[in-house]
């Protein structure tokens, strides 16, 4: 039987998601709801096999291998894994300068 993890959202990741959904809902509440469902489904699935996400390339280039990501295009959902928990730490629009955002949030 495979190990099961708890999936937890950091406050910053919840704020990221709220901002994304609010922006989309201004034009299309239905689309915002669909995106929320996709993101929740993808992150909830991390309770098994959280290693399925790739190591964040921009951080890997800096020697940081602690964070992984999964995609719900165009958003990158970043998380880290502990013994029993997957912490979702950020939801970032991949069309923005992701490297600067990540280094500012996760390294400093």
C-alpha positions in Angstrom: 0.0 0.0 0.0 1.4 3.4 -0.9 2.0 6.2 1.6 -0.8 8.8 2.0 -0.1 12.5 2.5 -2.1 15.3 3.9 -2.5 18.2 1.4 -2.3 21.6 3.1 -2.4 25.1 1.6 -0.2 27.9 2.8 -1.9 31.3 3.4 0.1 32.8 0.5 -1.1 30.1 -1.9 -4.7 30.6 -0.8 -4.3 34.4 -1.5 -2.8 33.6 -4.9 -5.8 31.4 -5.7 -8.3 34.0 -4.5 -6.7 36.7 -6.7 -6.7 34.5 -9.7 -10.3 33.5 -9.3 -11.5 37.0 -8.5 -9.8 38.3 -11.7 -11.4 35.6 -13.8 -14.8 35.8 -12.1 -15.1 39.5 -13.0 -15.6 38.4 -16.6 -16.8 34.8 -16.2 -17.9 33.4 -12.8 -18.5 30.0 -14.5 -15.0 29.9 -15.9 -13.6 30.8 -12.5 -15.5 27.9 -10.9 -14.2 25.5 -13.5 -10.6 26.6 -12.9 -11.1 26.2 -9.2 -12.3 22.7 -9.7 -9.4 21.8 -11.9 -6.8 23.2 -9.4 -8.5 21.5 -6.4 -8.7 18.2 -8.2 -5.0 18.3 -9.3 -3.8 19.4 -5.8 -6.0 16.9 -3.9 -4.5 14.1 -6.0 -1.1 14.9 -4.5 -2.1 12.9 -1.4 -0.7 9.9 -3.3 2.5 10.0 -5.2 3.4 13.7 -4.7 6.7 13.1 -6.4 4.9 13.1 -9.7 5.5 16.9 -10.0 8.8 18.1 -11.4 11.4 20.0 -9.4 10.9 23.7 -10.2 13.5 24.3 -12.9 14.2 27.9 -12.0 15.0 26.9 -8.4 16.8 23.7 -9.5 19.2 25.9 -11.5 20.0 27.7 -8.1 20.6 24.4 -6.4 17.3 24.3 -4.6 15.5 20.9 -5.0 13.0 21.2 -2.2 10.1 22.5 -4.3 8.0 20.7 -7.0 5.3 21.9 -9.3 2.3 20.7 -11.2 0.6 22.6 -14.0 -3.0 23.7 -14.6 -2.2 25.8 -17.6 -1.3 28.6 -17.4 -0.8 28.3 -13.6 2.1 26.6 -11.9 1.2 25.1 -8.5 4.3 24.9 -6.3 4.5 22.6 -3.3 7.0 20.9 -1.0 6.8 17.5 0.6 7.5 16.6 4.2 7.2 13.2 5.9 3.4 13.2 5.9 2.3 16.5 4.3 2.3 18.2 1.0 2.3 22.0 1.4 1.0 24.0 -1.5 3.0 27.2 -1.2 2.2 29.2 -4.3 0.0 29.4 -7.4 1.8 31.5 -10.1 0.8 32.6 -13.5 3.5 31.1 -15.8 3.1 34.1 -18.2 4.7 36.3 -15.6 8.4 36.5 -14.8 8.3 33.3 -12.7 12.0 33.2 -11.7 11.8 36.6 -9.9 8.6 35.7 -8.2 10.0 32.4 -7.0 13.3 33.7 -5.8 11.6 36.5 -3.9 9.0 34.3 -2.2 10.9 31.1 -1.5 14.5 32.1 -1.1 14.5 35.4 0.8 
